[in-house]
Structure formats: structure tokens, C-alpha cells
């Protein structure tokens, strides 16, 4: 799909706030609601828009889960490169995301589990046994300060300068 200026503006607005109504977007862009609806339907059909979601500070809602960022070094396969290996990895239900990276490691895998032992079991029994996976390095997420452009626990309410003796 060729993304024109209006489609691009709609995408940016929805990325910032997926709850905007078609009517509100139309008003913001100075176009008809029917045009916004048509563009959004086309973007969904073309899989440019894959889903709508909210950014949630889970620390305030439920018991903390363990999130691991796993750097994976692989041997790319002839004719498919990293894609086939990445697909095998992203099909595991524990995996939240997989990205091809530049640098010392090839893939970055993000896994979310209930316990540290569950992450260890995933790495030892599933990830490291995938053909062409050479090595892994696991990092554990300790605290999220900002995600998807949203600052968690921002202290904007107190903007006074600190005065020290």
C-alpha cells in the first residue's frame, strides 16, 4: 500500500492515542469522517495497522512478572538468512517480541514469565535447542521508566526547585 500524507497523519494520531474516534480524527485533519473510516479500514486490510493497544504500568496493578531480554547469536541459513530462525523463536508462546539487531548479537528476544526459573527453563530447554542458535545472553528487566513514549511514575506534579542550604 502506498501511504499518502493523510494516511500517515492518521497512523501517527492512532499511534499516540488509539482511542481517538473517527469523527475526532476527521475534525483534527479537516476531512470527512467517511474518508477516515475508509482509510483506516484499508490500513487494517493491508496489515499496516495490526492491533490497537494501551500502555499499562503493570507495577501498579498486579504482581510483577519476570521480563527477560535475551540476546541470541545465530548462524543464518542459506537463502532465508535470519527469517526462518526468527520465526521458529517467535512461535514460542513465552516470546513477546523478536527483533533482528546489528552488533554483537543477531536477534533480541523478549520473554515474559511468572518466575526466574521459568525463563531459565525456556532458555535451556527451548531457545538454546533451536537449530542454528549458537549462544544466548540473558538480561532481566528490573524497572521500566518509559515505554512506547510514555513516562511511568512521572513527578510532574511537583515542579518546585529544590533549595539546599
LOTOR-392807 format. One record per residue: residue number from 1; y, x, z of N, C-alpha, C in turn; residue in three letters; chain. Coordinates in Angstrom, 1 decimal, padded with zeros to 4 digits, always signed. Layout:
BEGIN
REC num    n_y    n_x    n_z   ca_y   ca_x   ca_z    c_y    c_x    c_z residuo cadena
REC NUM      Y      X      Z      Y      X      Z      Y      X      Z     ALA      A
...
This chain:
BEGIN
REC num    n_y    n_x    n_z   ca_y   ca_x   ca_z    c_y    c_x    c_z residuo cadena
REC   1 -001.2 +000.8 +000.0 +000.0 +000.0 +000.0 +001.2 +000.9 +000.0     UNK      A
REC   2 +002.2 +000.6 -000.8 +003.4 +001.3 -000.9 +004.4 +000.6 +000.2     UNK      A
REC   3 +004.7 +001.4 +001.2 +005.6 +000.9 +002.3 +007.0 +001.0 +001.9     UNK      A
REC   4 +007.7 -000.1 +001.7 +009.1 -000.1 +001.4 +009.9 +000.0 +002.7     UNK      A
REC   5 +011.2 +000.0 +002.6 +012.1 +000.1 +003.7 +012.0 -001.0 +004.7     UNK      A
REC   6 +011.9 -002.3 +004.2 +011.7 -003.4 +005.1 +010.4 -003.3 +005.9     UNK      A
REC   7 +009.3 -003.0 +005.2 +008.0 -002.9 +005.9 +008.1 -001.8 +006.9     UNK      A
REC   8 +008.7 -000.7 +006.6 +008.9 +000.4 +007.5 +009.7 +000.0 +008.8     UNK      A
REC   9 +010.7 -000.7 +008.6 +011.5 -001.2 +009.7 +010.7 -002.2 +010.6     UNK      A
REC  10 +010.0 -003.0 +010.0 +009.1 -003.9 +010.7 +008.1 -003.2 +011.5     UNK      A
REC  11 +007.5 -002.2 +010.9 +006.5 -001.3 +011.6 +007.1 -000.7 +012.9     UNK      A
REC  12 +008.3 -000.1 +012.7 +009.0 +000.5 +013.8 +009.3 -000.4 +014.9     UNK      A
REC  13 +009.8 -001.6 +014.6 +010.1 -002.6 +015.6 +008.8 -003.1 +016.3     UNK      A
REC  14 +007.7 -003.3 +015.6 +006.5 -003.7 +016.3 +005.9 -002.6 +017.1     UNK      A
REC  15 +006.1 -001.3 +016.7 +005.6 -000.2 +017.5 +006.3 -000.1 +018.8     UNK      A
REC  16 +007.6 -000.4 +018.8 +008.4 -000.4 +020.0 +008.1 -001.6 +020.9     UNK      A
REC  17 +007.8 -002.8 +020.3 +007.6 -004.0 +021.1 +006.7 -004.9 +020.2     UNK      A
REC  18 +005.4 -004.9 +020.5 +004.5 -005.7 +019.6 +004.6 -007.2 +020.0     UNK      A
REC  19 +005.4 -007.6 +021.0 +005.6 -009.0 +021.3 +006.7 -009.6 +020.6     UNK      A
REC  20 +007.5 -008.9 +019.8 +008.6 -009.5 +019.0 +008.0 -010.6 +018.1     UNK      A
REC  21 +008.7 -011.7 +018.1 +008.3 -012.8 +017.3 +008.7 -012.5 +015.8     UNK      A
REC  22 +008.1 -013.2 +014.9 +008.5 -013.0 +013.5 +009.9 -013.5 +013.3     UNK      A
REC  23 +010.3 -014.5 +014.1 +011.7 -015.0 +014.0 +012.7 -014.0 +014.5     UNK      A
REC  24 +012.4 -013.3 +015.6 +013.3 -012.3 +016.1 +013.4 -011.1 +015.2     UNK      A
REC  25 +012.3 -010.7 +014.6 +012.3 -009.6 +013.6 +013.2 -010.0 +012.4     UNK      A
REC  26 +013.0 -011.2 +012.0 +013.8 -011.7 +010.8 +015.3 -011.6 +011.1     UNK      A
REC  27 +015.7 -012.1 +012.3 +017.1 -012.1 +012.7 +017.6 -010.7 +012.8     UNK      A
REC  28 +016.8 -009.8 +013.4 +017.2 -008.4 +013.5 +017.4 -007.7 +012.2     UNK      A
REC  29 +016.6 -008.0 +011.2 +016.7 -007.4 +009.9 +017.5 -008.2 +008.9     UNK      A
REC  30 +017.9 -009.4 +009.2 +018.7 -010.2 +008.3 +017.9 -010.7 +007.1     UNK      A
REC  31 +016.6 -011.1 +007.4 +015.8 -011.6 +006.3 +015.2 -012.9 +006.8     UNK      A
REC  32 +014.5 -013.6 +005.9 +013.8 -014.8 +006.2 +012.5 -014.6 +007.0     UNK      A
REC  33 +012.2 -015.5 +007.9 +011.0 -015.4 +008.7 +009.8 -015.4 +007.9     UNK      A
REC  34 +009.7 -016.2 +006.8 +008.6 -016.2 +005.9 +008.3 -014.9 +005.3     UNK      A
REC  35 +009.4 -014.1 +005.0 +009.2 -012.8 +004.4 +008.6 -011.8 +005.5     UNK      A
REC  36 +009.0 -011.9 +006.7 +008.5 -011.1 +007.8 +007.0 -011.4 +008.0     UNK      A
REC  37 +006.6 -012.7 +008.0 +005.3 -013.1 +008.2 +004.4 -012.6 +007.0     UNK      A
REC  38 +004.9 -012.7 +005.8 +004.2 -012.2 +004.6 +003.9 -010.7 +004.7     UNK      A
REC  39 +005.0 -010.0 +005.1 +004.8 -008.5 +005.1 +003.8 -008.1 +006.2     UNK      A
REC  40 +003.9 -008.8 +007.4 +003.0 -008.4 +008.5 +001.6 -008.8 +008.1     UNK      A
REC  41 +001.4 -009.9 +007.5 +000.0 -010.3 +007.0 -000.5 -009.2 +006.0     UNK      A
REC  42 +000.3 -008.8 +005.1 -000.1 -007.8 +004.2 -000.4 -006.4 +004.9     UNK      A
REC  43 +000.4 -006.0 +005.8 +000.2 -004.8 +006.6 -001.1 -004.9 +007.4     UNK      A
REC  44 -001.4 -006.0 +007.9 -002.7 -006.2 +008.6 -003.9 -006.2 +007.7     UNK      A
REC  45 -003.7 -006.8 +006.5 -004.8 -006.9 +005.5 -005.1 -005.5 +005.0     UNK      A
REC  46 -004.1 -004.7 +004.8 -004.2 -003.3 +004.3 -004.6 -002.3 +005.4     UNK      A
REC  47 -004.8 -002.8 +006.6 -005.2 -002.0 +007.8 -004.1 -000.9 +008.1     UNK      A
REC  48 -002.9 -001.2 +007.8 -001.8 -000.4 +008.3 -001.5 -000.7 +009.7     UNK      A
REC  49 -001.5 -002.0 +010.1 -001.4 -002.5 +011.4 -002.9 -002.7 +011.8     UNK      A
REC  50 -003.4 -002.0 +012.8 -004.8 -002.1 +013.2 -005.0 -003.0 +014.4     UNK      A
REC  51 -004.0 -003.0 +015.3 -004.1 -003.9 +016.5 -002.7 -003.8 +017.2     UNK      A
REC  52 -002.6 -004.8 +018.1 -001.4 -004.8 +019.0 -001.8 -004.5 +020.4     UNK      A
REC  53 -001.0 -003.7 +021.1 -001.4 -003.4 +022.5 -000.2 -003.2 +023.4     UNK      A
REC  54 -000.5 -003.1 +024.7 +000.5 -002.9 +025.7 +000.3 -001.5 +026.3     UNK      A
REC  55 +001.3 -000.9 +026.8 +001.2 +000.4 +027.5 +001.2 +000.0 +029.0     UNK      A
REC  56 +000.1 +000.3 +029.7 -000.1 -000.2 +031.1 -000.2 +001.0 +032.0     UNK      A
REC  57 +000.5 +001.0 +033.1 +000.3 +002.0 +034.2 -000.9 +001.6 +035.1     UNK      A
REC  58 -002.1 +002.0 +034.7 -003.3 +001.6 +035.4 -003.3 +002.1 +036.9     UNK      A
REC  59 -002.5 +003.1 +037.2 -002.5 +003.6 +038.6 -002.0 +002.5 +039.5     UNK      A
REC  60 -001.2 +001.6 +039.0 -000.7 +000.5 +039.9 -001.6 -000.7 +039.9     UNK      A
REC  61 -002.6 -000.7 +039.1 -003.4 -001.9 +039.0 -004.8 -001.8 +039.6     UNK      A
REC  62 -005.5 -000.7 +039.3 -006.9 -000.6 +039.6 -007.3 +000.8 +040.1     UNK      A
REC  63 -008.5 +000.9 +040.6 -009.0 +002.2 +040.9 -008.9 +003.2 +039.7     UNK      A
REC  64 -008.5 +004.4 +040.0 -008.3 +005.3 +038.9 -009.6 +005.7 +038.2     UNK      A
REC  65 -009.7 +005.7 +036.9 -010.8 +006.2 +036.2 -010.6 +007.7 +035.9     UNK      A
REC  66 -011.6 +008.4 +035.5 -011.5 +009.8 +035.1 -011.3 +009.9 +033.6     UNK      A
REC  67 -010.2 +010.6 +033.3 -009.9 +010.8 +031.8 -010.1 +012.3 +031.6     UNK      A
REC  68 -010.9 +012.6 +030.6 -011.1 +014.0 +030.2 -010.6 +014.2 +028.7     UNK      A
REC  69 -010.0 +015.3 +028.6 -009.6 +015.8 +027.2 -010.5 +016.9 +026.9     UNK      A
REC  70 -011.3 +016.8 +025.9 -012.3 +017.8 +025.6 -012.0 +018.4 +024.2     UNK      A
REC  71 -011.8 +019.7 +024.3 -011.6 +020.5 +023.0 -013.0 +020.9 +022.5     UNK      A
REC  72 -013.2 +020.6 +021.2 -014.5 +020.8 +020.6 -014.4 +021.8 +019.4     UNK      A
REC  73 -015.2 +022.8 +019.4 -015.2 +023.7 +018.3 -016.5 +023.4 +017.5     UNK      A
REC  74 -016.3 +023.1 +016.2 -017.5 +022.7 +015.3 -017.5 +023.6 +014.1     UNK      A
REC  75 -018.7 +023.5 +013.4 -018.8 +024.1 +012.1 -018.7 +023.0 +011.1     UNK      A
REC  76 -017.7 +023.0 +010.2 -017.5 +022.0 +009.3 -018.7 +021.9 +008.3     UNK      A
REC  77 -019.0 +020.7 +007.8 -020.1 +020.6 +006.9 -019.6 +020.6 +005.4     UNK      A
REC  78 -020.5 +021.2 +004.6 -020.1 +021.3 +003.2 -019.8 +019.9 +002.6     UNK      A
REC  79 -018.8 +019.8 +001.8 -018.3 +018.6 +001.1 -017.7 +017.5 +002.0     UNK      A
REC  80 -018.0 +017.5 +003.3 -017.4 +016.4 +004.2 -016.5 +017.0 +005.2     UNK      A
REC  81 -016.5 +018.4 +005.4 -015.6 +019.0 +006.3 -015.9 +018.6 +007.8     UNK      A
REC  82 -014.9 +018.1 +008.4 -015.0 +017.7 +009.8 -015.2 +016.2 +010.0     UNK      A
REC  83 -015.1 +015.5 +008.9 -015.1 +014.0 +009.0 -016.4 +013.5 +009.5     UNK      A
REC  84 -017.6 +013.9 +009.0 -018.9 +013.4 +009.4 -019.1 +013.7 +010.9     UNK      A
REC  85 -018.7 +014.9 +011.4 -018.9 +015.2 +012.8 -018.0 +014.4 +013.7     UNK      A
REC  86 -016.8 +014.2 +013.2 -015.8 +013.4 +014.0 -016.4 +012.0 +014.1     UNK      A
REC  87 -016.9 +011.4 +013.0 -017.5 +010.1 +013.0 -018.6 +009.9 +014.0     UNK      A
REC  88 -019.5 +010.9 +014.0 -020.6 +010.9 +015.0 -020.1 +010.8 +016.4     UNK      A
REC  89 -019.0 +011.6 +016.7 -018.4 +011.6 +018.0 -017.7 +010.4 +018.3     UNK      A
REC  90 -016.9 +009.8 +017.4 -016.1 +008.7 +017.8 -016.9 +007.4 +017.9     UNK      A
REC  91 -018.1 +007.4 +017.5 -019.0 +006.3 +017.6 -019.6 +006.1 +019.1     UNK      A
REC  92 -019.5 +007.2 +019.9 -019.9 +007.0 +021.3 -019.0 +006.1 +022.0     UNK      A
REC  93 -019.5 +005.1 +022.8 -018.6 +004.1 +023.4 -017.7 +004.8 +024.5     UNK      A
REC  94 -018.0 +005.9 +025.0 -017.2 +006.5 +026.0 -015.9 +007.1 +025.4     UNK      A
REC  95 -015.9 +007.4 +024.1 -014.8 +008.1 +023.5 -013.7 +007.1 +023.2     UNK      A
REC  96 -012.5 +007.5 +023.7 -011.3 +006.7 +023.5 -010.6 +007.1 +022.2     UNK      A
REC  97 -010.6 +008.4 +021.9 -010.0 +008.9 +020.6 -010.5 +010.2 +020.2     UNK      A
REC  98 -010.5 +010.5 +018.9 -010.8 +011.8 +018.4 -009.8 +012.2 +017.4     UNK      A
REC  99 -009.3 +013.4 +017.5 -008.3 +013.9 +016.5 -008.6 +015.3 +016.0     UNK      A
REC 100 -008.4 +015.5 +014.7 -008.5 +016.9 +014.2 -007.3 +017.7 +014.5     UNK      A
REC 101 -007.5 +018.9 +015.0 -006.4 +019.7 +015.6 -006.4 +021.1 +014.8     UNK      A
REC 102 -005.2 +021.7 +014.9 -005.1 +023.1 +014.5 -005.2 +023.9 +015.7     UNK      A
REC 103 -005.5 +025.2 +015.5 -005.5 +026.1 +016.7 -007.0 +026.6 +017.0     UNK      A
REC 104 -007.2 +026.9 +018.2 -008.5 +027.5 +018.6 -009.7 +026.5 +018.5     UNK      A
REC 105 -009.4 +025.2 +018.7 -010.4 +024.2 +018.6 -010.2 +023.3 +017.5     UNK      A
REC 106 -011.2 +022.6 +017.0 -011.1 +021.8 +015.8 -010.9 +020.3 +016.1     UNK      A
REC 107 -011.5 +019.8 +017.1 -011.4 +018.4 +017.5 -010.9 +018.2 +018.9     UNK      A
REC 108 -010.1 +017.2 +019.2 -009.8 +016.8 +020.5 -010.4 +015.5 +020.8     UNK      A
REC 109 -011.2 +015.4 +021.8 -011.9 +014.2 +022.2 -011.4 +013.7 +023.5     UNK      A
REC 110 -011.0 +012.4 +023.6 -010.6 +011.9 +024.9 -011.6 +010.9 +025.3     UNK      A
REC 111 -012.1 +011.1 +026.6 -013.2 +010.3 +027.1 -012.7 +009.7 +028.4     UNK      A
REC 112 -013.0 +008.4 +028.7 -012.7 +007.8 +030.0 -013.9 +007.3 +030.6     UNK      A
REC 113 -014.2 +007.6 +031.9 -015.4 +007.3 +032.6 -015.0 +006.9 +034.0     UNK      A
REC 114 -016.0 +006.4 +034.8 -015.7 +006.0 +036.2 -015.8 +007.2 +037.1     UNK      A
REC 115 -016.6 +008.2 +036.8 -016.8 +009.3 +037.7 -016.8 +010.6 +036.9     UNK      A
REC 116 -016.5 +011.7 +037.6 -016.5 +013.0 +037.0 -017.9 +013.3 +036.5     UNK      A
REC 117 -019.0 +012.9 +037.3 -020.3 +013.2 +036.9 -020.7 +012.5 +035.5     UNK      A
REC 118 -020.1 +011.3 +035.3 -020.3 +010.6 +034.0 -019.7 +011.4 +032.9     UNK      A
REC 119 -018.6 +012.0 +033.0 -018.0 +012.8 +032.0 -018.9 +014.1 +031.8     UNK      A
REC 120 -019.4 +014.7 +032.8 -020.2 +015.8 +032.7 -021.5 +015.5 +032.0     UNK      A
REC 121 -022.1 +014.3 +032.3 -023.3 +013.9 +031.6 -023.0 +013.6 +030.2     UNK      A
REC 122 -021.9 +013.0 +029.8 -021.6 +012.8 +028.4 -021.5 +014.1 +027.7     UNK      A
REC 123 -020.8 +015.1 +028.2 -020.6 +016.4 +027.5 -022.0 +017.1 +027.4     UNK      A
REC 124 -022.8 +017.1 +028.5 -024.0 +017.8 +028.4 -025.1 +017.1 +027.6     UNK      A
REC 125 -025.2 +015.8 +027.7 -026.3 +015.1 +027.0 -026.0 +014.5 +025.7     UNK      A
REC 126 -024.7 +014.2 +025.4 -024.4 +013.6 +024.1 -023.5 +014.5 +023.2     UNK      A
REC 127 -022.3 +014.9 +023.7 -021.4 +015.7 +022.9 -022.0 +017.0 +022.5     UNK      A
REC 128 -022.5 +017.8 +023.4 -022.9 +019.1 +023.1 -024.2 +019.2 +022.2     UNK      A
REC 129 -024.9 +018.0 +022.2 -026.1 +018.0 +021.4 -025.9 +017.5 +019.9     UNK      A
REC 130 -024.6 +017.1 +019.6 -024.3 +016.7 +018.3 -024.4 +018.0 +017.4     UNK      A
REC 131 -025.1 +017.8 +016.3 -025.3 +018.9 +015.3 -024.0 +019.4 +014.8     UNK      A
REC 132 -023.8 +020.7 +014.8 -022.6 +021.4 +014.3 -021.5 +021.6 +015.4     UNK      A
REC 133 -021.8 +021.0 +016.6 -020.9 +021.3 +017.7 -021.2 +022.6 +018.3     UNK      A
REC 134 -020.3 +023.6 +018.3 -020.5 +024.9 +018.8 -020.2 +025.1 +020.2     UNK      A
REC 135 -019.0 +024.6 +020.7 -018.6 +024.7 +022.1 -017.6 +023.6 +022.4     UNK      A
REC 136 -017.5 +023.4 +023.7 -016.6 +022.5 +024.3 -015.8 +023.1 +025.5     UNK      A
REC 137 -014.6 +022.6 +025.7 -013.8 +022.9 +026.9 -013.3 +021.6 +027.4     UNK      A
REC 138 -013.5 +021.3 +028.6 -013.1 +020.0 +029.2 -012.0 +020.2 +030.1     UNK      A
REC 139 -011.0 +019.4 +030.0 -009.8 +019.3 +030.9 -009.7 +017.9 +031.4     UNK      A
REC 140 -009.4 +017.8 +032.7 -009.3 +016.5 +033.3 -007.8 +016.1 +033.5     UNK      A
REC 141 -007.5 +014.9 +033.1 -006.1 +014.3 +033.3 -005.9 +014.0 +034.7     UNK      A
REC 142 -004.8 +014.6 +035.3 -004.6 +014.4 +036.7 -003.5 +013.3 +037.0     UNK      A
REC 143 -002.5 +013.3 +036.1 -001.4 +012.3 +036.3 -000.7 +012.1 +034.9     UNK      A
REC 144 -000.4 +010.8 +034.6 +000.4 +010.5 +033.4 +001.8 +010.3 +033.8     UNK      A
REC 145 +002.7 +011.1 +033.2 +004.1 +010.9 +033.4 +004.8 +010.1 +032.3     UNK      A
REC 146 +004.3 +010.2 +031.1 +004.8 +009.5 +030.0 +003.7 +009.3 +028.9     UNK      A
REC 147 +003.6 +008.1 +028.4 +002.6 +007.8 +027.4 +003.2 +006.8 +026.4     UNK      A
REC 148 +003.0 +007.2 +025.1 +003.5 +006.3 +024.0 +005.0 +006.1 +024.1     UNK      A
REC 149 +005.7 +007.1 +024.6 +007.2 +007.0 +024.7 +007.6 +006.2 +025.9     UNK      A
REC 150 +006.7 +005.8 +026.8 +007.1 +005.0 +028.0 +007.0 +006.0 +029.2     UNK      A
REC 151 +008.1 +006.1 +030.0 +008.0 +006.9 +031.2 +007.5 +006.1 +032.3     UNK      A
REC 152 +006.5 +006.6 +033.0 +005.9 +006.0 +034.2 +006.6 +006.4 +035.4     UNK      A
REC 153 +006.8 +005.4 +036.3 +007.5 +005.7 +037.6 +008.8 +006.4 +037.4     UNK      A
REC 154 +009.6 +005.9 +036.5 +011.0 +006.4 +036.3 +011.8 +006.0 +037.5     UNK      A
REC 155 +012.7 +006.9 +037.9 +013.5 +006.6 +039.0 +015.0 +006.4 +038.6     UNK      A
REC 156 +015.1 +005.6 +037.6 +016.5 +005.3 +037.1 +017.3 +004.5 +038.0     UNK      A
REC 157 +016.7 +003.8 +039.0 +017.4 +003.0 +039.9 +018.4 +003.8 +040.8     UNK      A
REC 158 +018.0 +005.1 +041.1 +018.8 +005.9 +041.9 +019.4 +007.1 +041.1     UNK      A
REC 159 +020.6 +006.9 +040.6 +021.2 +007.9 +039.7 +022.2 +008.8 +040.4     UNK      A
REC 160 +022.3 +008.7 +041.8 +023.3 +009.4 +042.5 +023.0 +010.9 +042.5     UNK      A
REC 161 +024.0 +011.7 +042.6 +023.8 +013.2 +042.6 +023.4 +013.5 +044.1     UNK      A
REC 162 +022.5 +014.5 +044.2 +022.1 +015.0 +045.4 +023.1 +016.0 +045.9     UNK      A
REC 163 +023.6 +015.8 +047.2 +024.6 +016.7 +047.7 +023.9 +017.5 +048.8     UNK      A
REC 164 +023.8 +018.8 +048.7 +023.2 +019.6 +049.7 +024.3 +020.5 +050.4     UNK      A
REC 165 +024.1 +020.7 +051.7 +025.1 +021.5 +052.5 +025.1 +022.9 +052.0     UNK      A
